[in-house]
Amino acid sequence: MTENVLEIRNLEKSFPGVLAVNDVSFNIKRNTVPCLVGENGAGKSTLIKILTGALPRSGGVILLNGKDYHAHNPKEAKQKGISTLFQELNVVDQLTVEENLTLGMEETTFGFLRKTDKVKKIVDVLYSLEPSIDPRQLVSTLSVAKKQIVEIAKAVAAEADIIVMDEPTAAISESEINRLFKLVKALRENNVTVIYISHRLDEIFELGDYVTVMRDGKHIETKPVSEVKERAELIRLMIGKTVFEVYTPRADQSQEVILQVKNVSNHKLKDISFEVKKGEIAGFYGLVGAGKTELARAIYGVDHYEGDIIFKGKKLEGSPHEAIEAGIALVPEERRSQGLFTILTIRGNVPVMNMKKISNNGFINAGKERKVTLDYIDKLRIATSGTEKEASKLSGGNQQKVVFSKCLFADADLLMLDEPTRGIDVGAKSEIYHIIRQLSEEGKSIMIFSSELPEVMNICDSIYLLYEGDMRAHLENGTEIDSEKIIHIVTGGE
């Protein structure tokens, strides 16, 4: 049997306009905890989706236990020995623990479910991992950590050679994290390789045997964790020596405050306070689970909060309708489900937040509607055969451009952009950055919620750093900013 449980050679995955995984090659040793790190967009998730059969590869070779490996779906990957514990847990709350453990593996006699040795084996594995979980209780009554254990038990019972854990500590408490760590170490001792993905660098140093760094879709380095001297070295590998586009300081920055957020707290946010000035581009940077989206949703009135949000001198009571009427527009992170009417055409989407602008006496002016739509198709270079194409039939990047067009046409005084350039090619990114700067010069205030550090450093006047719902730092751009220190802060460093 080879020393390597997994060998990845020249792996590639391309999407239209993007090479998400670019000629990646590295090995994973048997019975270890190899960790996979990199900024958002580094290619980690795409790589894992290929390994677990959720995405087909565009090129390259994968060897599992020395043999050529192909999986067309996650079920086939599991059958071949690779199970995945995703950040979004794959459990059914309405079923019992035992029903979840055996879901998809049920055996029947004359239409009646019957218990088999296979079921007993899975339940025994669960009991060995966590005796306090009753197989008969509903999964809805379990904590997130115990739901994870249910999934791990299923993977172990299936005799997986590899278990992939994607951000497993994102939603669990400190005590549950400690139990998870003990479980990971126990799995390693029982000849299971655990591929561990986390933005929390301290976890890498505590758990990992090896660390693989990815950046911009490429494999940067794989080395023993024991040879990584400190967090700073790992951070340098993650961000590289990227030369950010030089930020141009604003010479005429207005001092008029347009938005005040005072002591805002909710299920995620912890006593957040800041101000945004007229014409300012304010950036909110953090990694997965930092609270960026929750902050945007609170300001927009989608999520309940305690504290005060004051816009143009008036306290907001908390509803999207009120926010839109006040002059706030949001480009949401989940564009397809929250930002688009996918059954409508591009023409039906672009003007929807400002219908008064294309109407005469309550009737839509078809000429104005078409002209506005064509203007944004041209301005944002939306790839389409015309204004009548359904939004659902556009690529992800072009759907994002339609959402952006809709919010720009709303003519808001404050434009909130949650991951504004995700899924957009480099050329379109540049165009959107240009539009953002132009809007700022016209006196519009912009809030950018991003997990891309170059984006925030390139365009934002002020930068707020978030970690697990807490505002950790506020930096003014144009002064000397240490990107390594920023990564240190947003990964939990003091």
BELHU-V150155 format. One record per residue. SS is DSSP state (h for helix, s for strand, l for the rest). PSI is psi in radians with two decimals (none if undefined). OMEGA is omega in whole degrees, -180 to 180 (NA if undefined). Layout:
ss=<SS:SS>
psi=<PSI:PSI>
omega=<OMEGA:OMEGA>
This chain:
ss=<l:l:l:s:s:s:s:s:s:s:s:s:s:s:s:l:l:s:s:s:s:s:s:s:s:s:s:s:s:l:l:l:l:s:s:s:s:l:l:l:l:l:l:h:h:h:h:h:h:h:h:l:l:l:l:l:l:l:s:s:s:s:s:s:l:l:s:s:l:l:l:l:l:h:h:h:h:h:h:h:l:s:s:s:s:l:l:l:l:l:l:l:l:l:l:s:h:h:h:h:h:l:l:l:l:l:l:s:s:l:l:s:s:l:l:l:h:h:h:h:h:h:h:h:h:h:h:h:h:l:l:l:l:l:l:l:l:s:h:h:h:l:l:h:h:h:h:h:h:h:h:h:h:h:h:h:h:l:l:l:l:s:s:s:s:s:l:l:l:l:l:l:l:h:h:h:h:h:h:h:h:h:h:h:h:h:h:h:h:l:l:l:s:s:s:s:s:l:l:l:h:h:h:h:h:h:h:l:l:s:s:s:s:s:s:l:l:s:s:s:s:s:s:s:h:h:h:l:l:l:h:h:h:h:h:h:h:h:h:l:l:l:l:l:l:l:l:l:l:l:l:l:l:l:l:l:s:s:s:s:s:s:s:s:s:l:l:l:l:l:l:s:s:s:s:s:s:l:l:l:s:s:s:s:s:l:l:l:l:l:l:h:h:h:h:h:h:h:h:h:l:l:l:l:l:s:s:s:s:s:s:l:l:s:s:l:l:l:l:h:h:h:h:h:h:h:l:s:s:s:s:l:l:l:h:h:h:h:h:l:l:l:l:l:s:h:h:h:h:h:l:l:l:l:h:h:h:h:s:s:l:l:s:s:l:h:h:h:h:h:h:h:h:h:h:h:h:h:h:l:l:l:l:l:l:l:l:l:l:s:h:h:h:l:l:h:h:h:h:h:h:h:h:h:h:h:h:h:h:l:l:l:l:s:s:s:s:s:l:l:l:l:l:l:l:h:h:h:h:h:h:h:h:h:h:h:h:h:h:h:h:l:l:l:s:s:s:s:s:s:l:l:h:h:h:h:h:h:h:l:l:s:s:s:s:s:s:l:l:s:s:s:s:s:s:s:l:l:l:l:l:l:h:h:h:h:h:h:h:h:l:l:l:l>
psi=<2.36:2.75:-0.54:2.25:-0.50:2.33:2.16:2.16:2.06:0.72:2.40:2.56:2.09:2.47:2.88:2.01:-0.05:2.32:1.61:-0.62:2.08:1.67:0.93:2.26:2.19:2.88:2.69:2.14:2.62:2.51:0.77:3.03:1.56:2.36:2.52:2.10:2.83:2.78:2.89:2.35:0.08:-0.31:0.04:-0.90:-0.69:-0.75:-0.80:-0.67:-0.58:-0.79:-0.62:0.14:0.10:-0.40:2.48:2.57:2.71:-0.38:2.91:3.10:2.45:2.24:2.22:2.07:0.68:-0.04:2.59:2.29:2.22:2.37:2.26:-0.18:2.88:-0.57:-0.73:-0.67:-0.74:-0.70:-0.51:-0.09:0.18:1.99:2.66:2.33:1.69:2.82:-0.70:1.89:2.47:1.07:2.76:1.90:-0.54:-0.17:2.86:2.97:-0.83:-0.70:-0.63:-0.73:-0.57:0.09:2.19:-0.13:0.29:2.50:2.46:2.75:2.07:0.64:-0.03:2.36:2.45:2.60:2.40:3.05:-0.53:-0.76:-0.78:-0.68:-0.75:-0.75:-0.66:-0.70:-0.77:-0.79:-0.65:-0.51:-0.74:1.60:-0.38:-0.21:2.11:2.14:-0.37:-0.17:2.69:2.46:-0.52:-0.35:-0.07:2.68:2.92:-0.73:-0.72:-0.56:-0.68:-0.72:-0.64:-0.78:-0.68:-0.71:-0.73:-0.70:-0.73:-0.73:-0.50:0.07:0.83:2.40:-0.56:2.31:2.16:2.20:1.98:1.88:0.96:-0.30:0.16:-0.52:0.47:2.83:3.00:-0.74:-0.66:-0.59:-0.76:-0.67:-0.68:-0.73:-0.75:-0.67:-0.75:-0.76:-0.63:-0.66:-0.75:-0.73:-0.35:0.53:0.53:2.28:2.20:1.91:2.03:2.13:2.19:2.56:-0.19:1.79:-0.51:-0.58:-0.60:-0.78:-0.54:-0.66:-0.60:2.52:-0.70:2.71:2.29:2.22:2.28:2.57:2.23:0.68:-0.01:2.66:2.10:-0.86:2.58:2.20:2.76:2.42:-0.58:-0.36:-0.05:1.99:-0.71:3.00:-0.70:-0.66:-0.73:-0.70:-0.73:-0.70:-0.64:-0.74:-0.25:-2.77:0.75:2.26:1.92:2.58:2.39:2.19:2.34:1.96:2.60:2.21:-0.49:0.74:2.15:2.59:0.05:2.14:2.19:-0.51:2.31:2.17:2.08:2.00:0.83:2.20:2.58:-2.70:-0.37:-0.71:2.53:1.62:0.99:2.27:2.38:3.02:2.61:2.26:2.84:2.26:-0.01:2.54:1.87:2.24:2.41:1.91:2.41:2.95:-2.95:2.29:0.18:-0.44:0.17:-0.91:-0.70:-0.63:-0.79:-0.76:-0.62:-0.82:-0.64:-0.16:0.23:-0.76:2.49:2.59:2.83:2.56:-2.95:2.36:2.04:2.14:2.12:0.74:-0.03:2.30:2.27:2.44:-0.28:1.15:2.53:-0.66:-0.77:-0.72:-0.79:-0.79:-0.60:-0.38:0.57:2.32:2.59:2.23:1.83:2.78:-0.76:1.49:-0.76:-0.73:-0.45:-0.33:-0.21:2.63:1.63:-0.39:-0.20:2.87:3.05:-0.76:-0.57:-0.29:-0.81:-0.83:0.10:-0.43:0.02:1.01:-0.47:-0.54:-0.36:0.29:2.65:2.03:0.68:-0.03:2.36:2.27:1.85:-0.62:-0.81:-0.74:-0.78:-0.73:-0.77:-0.78:-0.78:-0.65:-0.76:-0.58:-0.71:-0.79:-0.72:0.10:0.93:2.13:1.83:2.75:-0.21:-3.10:-0.30:0.13:2.36:2.43:-0.58:-0.35:0.05:2.76:2.86:-0.75:-0.70:-0.54:-0.71:-0.69:-0.62:-0.75:-0.76:-0.74:-0.76:-0.77:-0.60:-0.71:-0.37:-0.29:0.75:2.73:-0.45:2.12:2.05:2.18:1.90:1.94:1.08:-0.41:0.25:2.29:0.25:2.43:2.93:-0.74:-0.78:-0.60:-0.84:-0.71:-0.73:-0.70:-0.71:-0.75:-0.72:-0.81:-0.72:-0.76:-0.69:-0.77:-0.46:-0.02:0.04:2.48:2.43:2.33:2.14:2.11:1.88:2.60:0.26:1.91:-0.76:-0.64:-0.81:-0.75:-0.47:-0.65:-0.34:2.46:-0.67:2.61:2.20:2.31:2.19:2.51:2.02:0.84:0.03:2.37:1.88:-0.48:2.72:2.12:2.49:2.14:2.75:-0.38:3.07:2.07:2.24:1.88:-0.56:-0.69:-0.65:-0.84:-0.67:-0.78:-0.80:-0.10:0.24:0.01:2.72:none>
omega=<-177:178:-178:175:-178:176:-179:-175:173:-177:179:171:-179:170:180:178:-176:171:-171:174:-168:174:-176:178:170:-179:175:-176:-179:174:176:170:176:-179:-180:-178:179:177:172:-179:-178:-180:-177:-176:180:178:-179:179:176:-179:-174:174:180:178:173:177:175:179:178:-175:172:177:176:-175:176:-178:180:-175:171:174:-177:178:-178:179:179:177:180:179:-178:173:178:177:-177:173:-177:178:173:-172:-176:179:179:-174:-175:180:176:177:-179:180:176:-178:-174:-178:-179:-179:-175:174:-175:170:-177:177:180:177:177:179:-179:177:180:179:180:-179:-179:179:177:178:178:-178:180:-180:-176:-177:-175:-179:178:-179:-177:-177:179:179:180:-179:-178:171:178:-179:-180:174:176:-179:177:179:179:179:180:-180:-179:-179:178:178:178:173:-176:171:178:177:-176:-179:-174:-177:-174:-173:-179:-175:-179:-179:179:176:180:178:179:179:178:180:179:180:178:178:178:179:179:172:174:176:-179:174:-170:-179:-180:172:-178:-171:179:179:179:-178:-179:-171:-164:168:178:175:176:-178:174:178:178:176:-176:173:-178:-179:169:-179:176:179:-179:180:176:-170:-175:179:-175:180:179:178:179:178:-178:-174:177:178:-178:176:-179:173:-174:177:179:-179:179:-179:-173:-178:179:177:180:-180:-179:-179:174:175:-173:172:-179:179:170:-177:-178:-173:-175:172:-177:176:174:177:174:-178:177:179:-178:170:-176:-178:178:-172:176:-179:-177:178:-177:-180:-179:-178:180:178:178:-179:179:-180:-179:177:180:-178:177:179:169:-175:-176:171:-175:-178:-178:175:-177:179:177:-178:172:171:179:180:179:-180:180:179:-179:179:177:176:-177:166:-173:178:178:-171:-174:-177:-174:-172:-174:163:-170:-180:179:177:174:180:179:-179:-169:-174:-166:-179:-180:-175:-180:-175:-179:-176:173:179:177:179:-179:175:-174:179:179:-179:-179:-179:179:-178:179:179:-179:174:-180:-175:-178:179:177:-178:-178:178:178:-177:-174:179:179:-179:-178:-176:176:173:-180:-180:-180:172:179:179:178:178:180:179:-179:-178:176:-178:178:176:-177:175:177:180:179:-175:-180:-175:-169:-176:178:179:-178:-177:-173:-179:180:176:-179:179:-179:176:179:179:179:179:-180:178:178:179:178:177:176:176:-177:171:-179:178:-169:172:177:-177:179:180:-178:-177:-177:-165:-170:177:178:-175:177:-176:-177:174:177:175:-177:176:-173:-177:175:-178:174:179:-176:171:-179:-178:-178:-177:178:179:179:179:178:-177:-174:173:173:180:-179:NA>
